[in-house]
């Protein structure tokens, strides 16, 4: 197979789900050979009833780790992702019993089934909701609300995070694969400091970090895949998700790592170029990242480890092989896997507006203005032209929050006495008065107040949280009857009611 054809084939798999990844520090893959084999061979007759399945999966488990693992392995292997429901937006019941019966679901179903089985096995488990940078996420984009669910499980008195959905590999409704390589090892109890790059929980406590990151910081993080940690990449010289001009990227990787990188359009349909680099010793490597005039690109770094779990040490002419002391296990493979992606938006970015609809022209002009503002914010935070650019963007699309947040960043940077949220509140309300029937704008304001309420709620400042939640409800309640954002608004209202912060 030709190299480029092989790359494009690999990309199809990447679009369906993330690539095959590595594993966490405390629980190595070799610890689970026996319990994994047992879970994968569960007789069909033992899988009809929840209690029966939970009991069967944990019979040979010697400890809580093996109980949690056996359940996780079975769920990830036997539940297919319901892409039809996800893409159509018509999502059926995600109750654990329904998922067990039909053997397919979206993230909420995976999380619900895993928790239900853990509950019956005597393992403390919680469902965690938040925002995840999934397969369609573009680095640098700022997501709103929540879009994913995963689990936290308590093992030997300590909480761990896991995501059975993302570990389930490339199984779909129509083509359920059983190859073990499809199972994504990384998402069973990874280091929370690595997990936070892709999963931002709605409740801060489920970050499991001594120093939690804010939502704003989360979207400003680079976009690594588990392969990034597998290859022990470090000393990264550029730590922003978006690149605006040609740079030289410096990094280190573990011994035996081979690397390649390529440029593709954001829709992955056009491959600009691909470059292979031979394996290197653990020293700094420099890569020149280019940009292509008037085009957006994604720069994706791929790595593979050719030496497997054994590492050769060389010193003064002597050699010795040792077990991998790094955080994640790394079985040898001849396949490259995505490790890191950057979004390249050159500062002279523009669009050809010929033969497009008026709405598309507005969207493209809006995006161009946002990119210009981003570039100027990076180059000179106090540039007065930033305000004019963002005002034009807001006039074009008053319902989009991107321009508002950048304007808030600009003003708060120039005036230390003005908080970003103060500007946002004023700007939002002013635009809503001008556009009272704009449902998307009303939802964005309600979601903003909701996120502020969640922040204060997590800080145990319930009085402040209640103020923001009530403001959120005022904006969200009128739009629950509309098709556009109505379901999302109702979801936020339901969560606030469950927290006893607002009345039904």
DACOR-V734027 format. One record per residue. RES is the residue in one letter. PHI is phi in radians with two decimals (NA if undefined). PSI is psi in radians with two decimals (* if undefined). Layout:
<<RES PHI PSI> <RES PHI PSI>>
This chain:
<<X NA 2.36> <X -1.16 2.57> <X -0.96 -0.79> <X -1.16 -0.69> <X -1.08 -0.70> <X -1.11 -0.70> <X -1.12 -0.81> <X -1.12 -0.65> <X -1.11 -0.73> <X -1.11 -0.58> <X -1.19 -0.57> <X -1.03 -0.78> <X -1.09 -0.66> <X -1.13 -0.65> <X -1.15 -0.57> <X -1.29 -0.82> <X -2.70 2.97> <X -1.11 2.80> <X -1.34 3.13> <X -1.30 2.18> <X -2.08 -3.10> <X -1.70 -2.74> <X -2.43 2.87> <X -1.41 2.88> <X -1.24 -0.81> <X -1.33 -0.56> <X -2.09 1.76> <X -1.42 2.67> <X -0.98 -0.67> <X -1.10 -0.36> <X -1.20 -0.32> <X -2.02 0.21> <X -0.99 -0.82> <X -1.23 -0.85> <X -1.22 -0.58> <X -1.11 -0.81> <X -1.03 -0.73> <X -1.11 -0.82> <X -1.11 -0.70> <X -1.23 -0.34> <X -1.78 0.30> <X -1.01 2.19> <X -1.10 2.53> <X -1.00 -0.60> <X -1.15 -0.31> <X -1.61 0.02> <X -1.92 0.13> <X -1.44 -0.62> <X -2.02 2.35> <X -0.99 -0.85> <X -1.08 -0.75> <X -1.10 -0.77> <X -1.13 -0.81> <X -1.05 -0.75> <X -1.13 -0.80> <X -1.11 -0.77> <X -1.10 -0.45> <X -1.86 0.08> <X -0.98 -0.88> <X -1.50 -0.05> <X -1.12 2.27> <X -1.54 -0.27> <X -2.76 3.13> <X -1.15 -0.57> <X -1.05 -0.82> <X -1.22 -0.57> <X -1.09 -0.88> <X -1.08 -0.67> <X -1.22 -0.78> <X -1.04 -0.78> <X -1.12 -0.77> <X -1.07 -0.78> <X -1.13 -0.68> <X -1.19 -0.79> <X -1.08 -0.82> <X -1.12 -0.55> <X -1.44 -0.58> <X -1.86 -0.14> <X -1.84 2.20> <X -1.64 2.56> <X -1.33 2.28> <X -1.51 1.40> <X -1.15 -0.61> <X -1.03 -0.78> <X -1.17 -0.74> <X -1.08 -0.81> <X -1.26 -0.56> <X -1.44 -0.37> <X 1.40 -0.02> <X -1.68 1.43> <X -1.65 2.13> <X -1.31 -3.08> <X -0.96 2.34> <X -1.91 0.43> <X -1.13 2.54> <X -0.95 -0.75> <X -1.14 -0.62> <X -1.22 -0.67> <X -1.15 -0.74> <X -1.07 -0.63> <X -1.30 -0.81> <X -1.62 -0.26> <X 1.11 0.51> <X -2.65 2.67> <X -3.09 3.11> <X -1.77 -2.99> <X -0.97 -0.70> <X -1.07 -0.61> <X -1.23 -0.75> <X -1.02 -0.85> <X -1.12 -0.70> <X -1.16 -0.73> <X -1.17 -0.74> <X -1.07 -0.76> <X -1.13 -0.73> <X -1.07 -0.74> <X -1.21 -0.69> <X -1.12 -0.73> <X -0.99 -0.74> <X -1.31 -0.37> <X -1.62 0.02> <X 1.38 0.39> <X -1.84 2.18> <X -1.23 2.21> <X -2.56 2.56> <X -2.31 2.67> <X -1.60 2.29> <X -1.97 2.23> <X -1.89 2.57> <X 3.13 -2.77> <X -1.94 2.27> <X -2.14 2.49> <X -1.49 1.49> <X -1.37 -2.92> <X -1.13 -0.39> <X -1.69 0.05> <X -1.29 2.37> <X -1.81 2.24> <X -0.91 2.33> <X 1.67 -0.29> <X -1.22 2.56> <X -1.90 1.88> <X -1.40 2.77> <X -2.05 2.59> <X 1.13 -2.55> <X -2.11 2.64> <X -2.47 0.13> <X -2.69 2.82> <X -2.44 2.47> <X -2.52 -2.85> <X -2.28 2.71> <X -2.09 2.36> <X -2.27 2.45> <X -1.72 2.05> <X -2.15 2.09> <X 0.93 0.71> <X 1.42 0.08> <X -2.18 2.42> <X -1.46 2.45> <X -2.30 2.77> <X -1.90 2.59> <X -2.74 2.73> <X -2.40 1.71> <X -1.19 -0.52> <X -1.08 -0.91> <X -1.28 -0.34> <X -1.44 -0.21> <X -1.31 -0.04> <X 1.29 -2.44> <X -1.85 0.47> <X -1.27 2.34> <X -2.22 3.06> <X -1.05 -0.61> <X -1.75 -0.30> <X -2.52 1.43> <X -1.40 1.94> <X -1.62 2.69> <X -2.17 0.07> <X -1.08 2.29> <X -1.05 -0.46> <X -1.16 -0.31> <X -1.28 -0.35> <X -1.31 2.26> <X -1.65 1.75> <X -1.11 -0.59> <X -0.97 -0.62> <X -1.47 0.19> <X -1.75 1.79> <X 1.00 0.90> <X -1.28 2.95> <X -1.09 2.20> <X -0.97 -0.52> <X -1.19 -0.40> <X -1.58 -0.66> <X -1.10 -0.55> <X -1.16 -0.34> <X -1.12 -0.48> <X -2.05 -0.34> <X -2.20 2.06> <X -1.99 1.89> <X -1.30 2.58> <X -1.12 -0.67> <X -1.66 2.15> <X -0.98 -0.59> <X -1.06 -0.45> <X -1.46 0.11> <X -1.24 -0.49> <X 1.00 0.62> <X -2.02 2.53> <X -1.14 -0.64> <X -2.12 1.58> <X -1.07 2.67> <X -1.70 2.69> <X -1.49 2.90> <X -1.06 -0.70> <X -1.09 -0.75> <X -1.13 -0.65> <X -1.01 -0.81> <X -1.34 -0.20> <X -1.63 0.00> <X -1.32 2.68> <X -1.09 2.96> <X -2.02 1.40> <X -1.58 2.71> <X -1.79 2.93> <X -0.94 -0.50> <X -1.05 -0.49> <X -1.02 -0.79> <X -1.35 -0.59> <X -1.03 -0.71> <X -1.48 0.04> <X 0.94 0.79> <X -1.26 2.36> <X -2.61 -3.11> <X 0.91 0.68> <X -1.23 2.22> <X -1.48 -0.27> <X -2.23 2.05> <X -2.04 0.48> <X -1.96 2.62> <X -1.31 -0.34> <X -2.08 2.41> <X -1.97 2.32> <X -1.91 -0.24> <X -2.73 3.01> <X -1.03 2.31> <X -2.34 2.93> <X -1.97 2.00> <X -1.63 2.16> <X -1.90 2.46> <X -2.78 2.87> <X -2.08 2.72> <X -2.55 2.88> <X -1.18 2.75> <X -1.05 2.46> <X 1.56 0.02> <X -1.46 2.22> <X -1.78 2.69> <X -2.45 2.59> <X -2.53 2.81> <X -2.55 2.78> <X -2.60 2.85> <X -2.00 2.27> <X -2.33 2.78> <X -1.22 2.73> <X -1.00 -0.44> <X -1.53 0.04> <X 1.17 0.20> <X -1.51 -0.36> <X -2.17 2.14> <X -1.74 2.02> <X -1.40 -0.87> <X -2.87 2.72> <X -2.38 2.49> <X -2.35 2.28> <X -1.77 2.50> <X -2.24 2.37> <X -1.14 2.85> <X -1.09 2.69> <X -2.35 2.84> <X -1.35 2.89> <X -1.26 1.35> <X -2.40 2.94> <X -1.15 2.34> <X -2.03 2.43> <X -1.97 2.28> <X -2.14 2.27> <X -1.51 2.04> <X -1.74 2.08> <X -1.71 3.07> <X -2.34 2.79> <X -2.05 2.22> <X -0.94 2.32> <X 1.06 0.44> <X -2.44 2.48> <X -1.54 2.52> <X -2.45 2.78> <X -1.88 2.28> <X -1.75 2.06> <X -2.04 2.20> <X -1.68 2.22> <X -1.99 2.49> <X -2.36 2.80> <X -2.57 2.68> <X -1.94 2.12> <X -1.65 -0.19> <X -1.80 -0.01> <X 1.14 -2.56> <X -1.47 -0.23> <X -1.60 2.43> <X -2.09 2.33> <X -1.63 2.18> <X -1.77 2.36> <X -2.17 2.22> <X -2.69 2.17> <X 0.92 0.73> <X 1.44 -0.11> <X -1.75 2.62> <X -2.22 2.65> <X -2.69 2.49> <X -1.77 2.35> <X -2.27 2.83> <X -1.24 2.52> <X -0.96 2.04> <X -1.58 0.06> <X -1.39 3.10> <X -1.17 -0.65> <X -2.14 2.52> <X -1.18 2.69> <X -2.56 1.43> <X -1.08 2.48> <X -1.10 2.53> <X -2.66 2.67> <X -1.71 0.12> <X -1.85 2.47> <X -1.47 2.48> <X -2.24 2.54> <X -1.08 2.29> <X -1.97 -0.60> <X -2.78 2.49> <X -2.36 2.42> <X -2.05 2.59> <X -1.70 2.09> <X -1.74 2.07> <X -2.25 1.66> <X -1.05 2.64> <X -1.15 -0.39> <X -1.68 0.42> <X -0.99 2.30> <X -2.59 3.02> <X -2.25 2.53> <X -1.46 1.99> <X -1.67 0.22> <X -1.26 2.51> <X 1.00 0.69> <X -2.24 2.79> <X -1.23 2.77> <X -0.98 -0.69> <X -1.12 -0.70> <X -1.18 -0.64> <X -1.07 -0.72> <X -1.11 -0.79> <X -1.05 -0.77> <X -1.17 -0.73> <X -1.12 -0.70> <X -1.06 -0.83> <X -1.08 -0.69> <X -1.10 -0.73> <X -1.12 -0.73> <X -1.08 -0.76> <X -1.15 -0.67> <X -1.06 -0.75> <X -1.12 -0.74> <X -1.04 -0.76> <X -1.11 -0.78> <X -1.19 -0.62> <X -1.08 -0.61> <X -1.31 -0.65> <X -1.41 -0.71> <X -2.67 1.75> <X -1.04 -0.47> <X -1.73 0.16> <X -1.06 2.03> <X -1.12 -0.34> <X -1.16 -0.39> <X -1.01 -0.76> <X -1.06 -0.78> <X -1.11 -0.71> <X -1.10 -0.78> <X -1.27 -0.57> <X -1.11 -0.67> <X -1.10 -0.73> <X -1.12 -0.74> <X -1.13 -0.67> <X -1.13 -0.59> <X -1.24 -0.79> <X -2.40 1.38> <X -1.13 -0.33> <X -1.43 -0.27> <X -1.50 2.36> <X -1.50 -0.23> <X -1.01 -0.81> <X -1.16 -0.68> <X -1.05 -0.80> <X -1.16 -0.62> <X -1.24 -0.64> <X -1.12 -0.71> <X -1.09 -0.72> <X -1.09 -0.72> <X -1.10 -0.88> <X -1.21 -0.69> <X -1.19 -0.51> <X -1.24 -0.58> <X -1.47 -0.43> <X -2.28 1.78> <X -1.09 -0.32> <X -1.49 -0.15> <X -1.84 2.02> <X -1.38 2.63> <X -1.02 -0.75> <X -1.15 -0.51> <X -1.14 -0.74> <X -1.16 -0.75> <X -1.03 -0.77> <X -1.06 -0.80> <X -1.14 -0.77> <X -1.16 -0.76> <X -1.04 -0.88> <X -1.11 -0.66> <X -1.10 -0.79> <X -1.21 -0.59> <X -1.18 -0.63> <X -1.10 -0.59> <X -1.39 -0.44> <X -2.29 1.15> <X -1.11 -0.36> <X -1.76 0.20> <X -1.47 1.76> <X -1.14 -0.72> <X -1.11 -0.71> <X -1.12 -0.77> <X -1.06 -0.72> <X -1.12 -0.75> <X -1.05 -0.69> <X -1.15 -0.80> <X -1.06 -0.70> <X -1.17 -0.64> <X -1.09 -0.85> <X -1.07 -0.67> <X -1.07 -0.81> <X -1.11 -0.63> <X -1.13 -0.70> <X -1.10 -0.74> <X -1.07 -0.71> <X -1.03 -0.88> <X -1.20 -0.59> <X -1.10 -0.75> <X -1.19 -0.44> <X -1.48 0.10> <X 1.11 0.46> <X -1.81 1.26> <X -1.18 -0.49> <X -1.13 -0.81> <X -1.16 -0.71> <X -1.04 -0.73> <X -1.08 -0.67> <X -1.06 -0.83> <X -1.22 -0.70> <X -1.09 -0.72> <X -1.16 -0.66> <X -1.12 -0.72> <X -1.02 -0.81> <X -1.06 -0.66> <X -1.03 -0.65> <X -1.43 -0.58> <X -1.44 -0.62> <X -1.00 -0.71> <X -1.17 -0.27> <X -1.88 0.06> <X -1.15 -0.36> <X -1.47 -0.18> <X -1.56 2.58> <X -1.15 -0.72> <X -1.29 1.97> <X 1.19 0.02> <X -1.07 -0.79> <X -1.12 -0.68> <X -1.14 -0.73> <X -1.08 -0.76> <X -1.11 -0.64> <X -1.08 -0.75> <X -1.17 -0.70> <X -1.09 -0.74> <X -1.07 -0.71> <X -1.15 -0.70> <X -1.17 -0.63> <X -1.16 -0.72> <X -1.12 -0.50> <X -1.44 -0.05> <X 1.07 0.64> <X -1.73 -0.40> <X -2.38 2.86> <X -1.56 2.73> <X -1.18 *>>
